[in-house]
Amino acid sequence: MARFNLFFVFIYLASLFGAAANILVPADANAMGYGSTKSFMYFWSALYMCTFILLFRLKPIKFTNKELIVIFLAFYTVLSTLWSELPKQTFSYSVALTANFIFIFYMSRTFNLSEMLKLLMYVMNFLMLTGLIAGFSGYEGTIFYDPLQRSNFLGTALIKGFFSHKIYAGIYASLALILNLALLKGRLKFFWVAISLLSILVSGSATGLLIGVSLCTLFFYIKYLTLLNFSKSTVRLINILVFFTIIFIANALPIIFNLVGRESNLTGRTELWGWAIQFILEKPFFGWGYLGIFSDAFNAPSHVIDMGYYNAPHFHNVYLQALAELGLIGGGIFIYIYVVTLYRYFIQWLADSDIRYLVIFVCLFGTLISGFVVNVGLKYNDITLFLLGYFFLLSPKVKSEK
């Protein structure tokens, strides 16, 4: 039974990274709904069913306050069906979201932080290596077809591997880079760090590249600044230098985007964000319903958005997306979970210098800043939802909360 549990968890996590979609939803599939096929839907239904069975096999325990917060958020997404203009879509995807929260509950009660970090590293390394092999071999499911016909940083076709999108491939490879740097040693570390870097480069994702550089810098900055016992004046000087470096980078963004072949308006994202604000202002408290804005349906609210060559599937900003879909109530809870989780792990790292807490903080910070340009963190069947939910449920209480 233990081997089955581990195999099931490995498959589930790989599917959250996008492997199931790559295998079961071919590029030329006659898609149903949002990029689904019958085999894909049956596969996820089987995963949900197995999760229910495994969860109910556990001994019943009382819900914690953190679990109650997550339960309320899941319930609220389902409840938003009542005021959604796309009720069928909102209901089906909010149920899928709730099923993934159940998987998060199961994992939080069966795997501790050390086990989870290693498991995530194994899954990501497996997907990166097999994705690179399949991509360089020409397997169609691992190639990203860019409507702008851009190449990656090595001048070849964009390779997303077995991840769901080239941007996500770059982001997830950046997270894997941190895990490999922190948890591995010797030649094994060198090999998997190289695989992580190669995965970022062949994805062609400017977001992934910037996230990778930022997370490595943050990881080593926090690790050595807190462990080397610098004097207060030295720490103050370093922080001032870091602050002005950030200001310089922010002002140099147009030049940076030009160097990596990207537009200064973030490929139309700034225009989408303007539309998101309009949707938020129209229904500020309850929102439009979970996934109740974008659709190909004739009555979809998103039809007012005209992006020319690009049919946007979301606002490319998870915080604006959450506020637009779930209003100040659901969106506020989502943002609260993010802030509290990051705060707890960072404070715990400062308290006992446990590398696990630093790794979790840096990885979650990576998904946090990624959320400003892509829709990660509150998507059904997505690994970033799992990471946030799992690490929130296992987040340690800091002294100010005890």
Salt bridges, closest charged atoms under 4 A:
GLU67 OE2 - ARG109 NH2 3.11
GLU85 OE2 - LYS283 NZ 3.55
ASP146 OD2 - ARG150 NE 2.52
ASP354 OD2 - ARG356 NH2 2.83
GLU401 OE2 - ARG344 NH2 2.89
